[in-house]
Amino acid sequence: MRHFTNRMLTIGSLLLLAAIVKADDPSFLSTLHHAITLSSTVPANGDVNPYGVAVVPVTTGGLVANGVLVSNFNNSTNLQGTGSTIVQISPGGVLSLFAQIDAKSLSGSCRAVLG
């Protein structure tokens, strides 16, 4: 009986929450009106299509705490999966090259899926 009661409480809570959020309420994104560009993610070699993003938790080596690492998936001609760079954007918005992989230095199938 206790297990059944817990399920009923959970279902009741969800129904109450659903009643509070109306379908015609504005979405979160619609409340954002001022987009500010802090930095580009395009490095000097022109790689584009930022795909992977990670926030750096602590400063160590070349990594800066609260910086953002961005993997560029495409090369400068936008050829999918051929990007070779990971850039770091500092908390202040400064772009720097964190890593660049030379496809010629890779062997086998790795060369085909560098991005």
Contacts in CASP RR format, 6 or more apart in sequence:
PFRMAT RR
TARGET T0000
AUTHOR 0000-0000-0000
METHOD contacts of the structure
MODEL  1
MRHFTNRMLTIGSLLLLAAIVKADDPSFLSTLHHAITLSSTVPANGDVNP
YGVAVVPVTTGGLVANGVLVSNFNNSTNLQGTGSTIVQISPGGVLSLFAQ
IDAKSLSGSCRAVLG
38 89 0 8 1.000
38 92 0 8 1.000
38 93 0 8 1.000
39 89 0 8 1.000
39 93 0 8 1.000
39 94 0 8 1.000
39 95 0 8 1.000
40 95 0 8 1.000
41 48 0 8 1.000
41 50 0 8 1.000
41 70 0 8 1.000
41 72 0 8 1.000
41 87 0 8 1.000
41 89 0 8 1.000
41 95 0 8 1.000
42 48 0 8 1.000
42 72 0 8 1.000
43 72 0 8 1.000
43 85 0 8 1.000
43 87 0 8 1.000
43 95 0 8 1.000
43 97 0 8 1.000
43 100 0 8 1.000
44 97 0 8 1.000
45 75 0 8 1.000
45 76 0 8 1.000
45 84 0 8 1.000
45 85 0 8 1.000
45 100 0 8 1.000
46 72 0 8 1.000
46 75 0 8 1.000
46 76 0 8 1.000
47 72 0 8 1.000
47 74 0 8 1.000
47 75 0 8 1.000
47 76 0 8 1.000
47 83 0 8 1.000
47 84 0 8 1.000
47 85 0 8 1.000
48 72 0 8 1.000
48 74 0 8 1.000
48 75 0 8 1.000
48 76 0 8 1.000
48 78 0 8 1.000
49 72 0 8 1.000
49 73 0 8 1.000
49 74 0 8 1.000
49 78 0 8 1.000
49 80 0 8 1.000
49 83 0 8 1.000
50 70 0 8 1.000
50 71 0 8 1.000
50 72 0 8 1.000
50 73 0 8 1.000
51 71 0 8 1.000
51 72 0 8 1.000
51 73 0 8 1.000
51 115 0 8 1.000
52 69 0 8 1.000
52 70 0 8 1.000
52 71 0 8 1.000
52 73 0 8 1.000
53 68 0 8 1.000
53 69 0 8 1.000
53 70 0 8 1.000
53 71 0 8 1.000
54 68 0 8 1.000
54 69 0 8 1.000
55 66 0 8 1.000
55 67 0 8 1.000
55 68 0 8 1.000
55 69 0 8 1.000
56 63 0 8 1.000
56 64 0 8 1.000
56 65 0 8 1.000
56 66 0 8 1.000
56 67 0 8 1.000
56 68 0 8 1.000
56 69 0 8 1.000
56 88 0 8 1.000
57 65 0 8 1.000
58 65 0 8 1.000
59 65 0 8 1.000
62 88 0 8 1.000
62 98 0 8 1.000
63 69 0 8 1.000
63 88 0 8 1.000
63 98 0 8 1.000
64 88 0 8 1.000
64 90 0 8 1.000
64 91 0 8 1.000
65 91 0 8 1.000
66 91 0 8 1.000
67 88 0 8 1.000
67 89 0 8 1.000
67 90 0 8 1.000
67 91 0 8 1.000
68 88 0 8 1.000
68 89 0 8 1.000
69 86 0 8 1.000
69 87 0 8 1.000
69 88 0 8 1.000
69 98 0 8 1.000
70 86 0 8 1.000
70 87 0 8 1.000
70 88 0 8 1.000
70 89 0 8 1.000
71 85 0 8 1.000
71 86 0 8 1.000
71 115 0 8 1.000
72 83 0 8 1.000
72 84 0 8 1.000
72 85 0 8 1.000
72 86 0 8 1.000
72 87 0 8 1.000
72 115 0 8 1.000
73 80 0 8 1.000
73 81 0 8 1.000
73 83 0 8 1.000
73 115 0 8 1.000
74 80 0 8 1.000
74 81 0 8 1.000
74 82 0 8 1.000
74 83 0 8 1.000
74 115 0 8 1.000
75 81 0 8 1.000
75 82 0 8 1.000
75 83 0 8 1.000
75 84 0 8 1.000
81 113 0 8 1.000
81 114 0 8 1.000
81 115 0 8 1.000
82 103 0 8 1.000
82 114 0 8 1.000
82 115 0 8 1.000
83 114 0 8 1.000
83 115 0 8 1.000
84 100 0 8 1.000
84 101 0 8 1.000
84 102 0 8 1.000
84 103 0 8 1.000
84 114 0 8 1.000
84 115 0 8 1.000
85 97 0 8 1.000
85 98 0 8 1.000
85 99 0 8 1.000
85 100 0 8 1.000
85 101 0 8 1.000
86 98 0 8 1.000
86 99 0 8 1.000
86 100 0 8 1.000
87 95 0 8 1.000
87 96 0 8 1.000
87 97 0 8 1.000
87 98 0 8 1.000
88 95 0 8 1.000
88 96 0 8 1.000
88 97 0 8 1.000
88 98 0 8 1.000
89 95 0 8 1.000
90 96 0 8 1.000
101 114 0 8 1.000
103 111 0 8 1.000
103 114 0 8 1.000
104 111 0 8 1.000
106 114 0 8 1.000
END
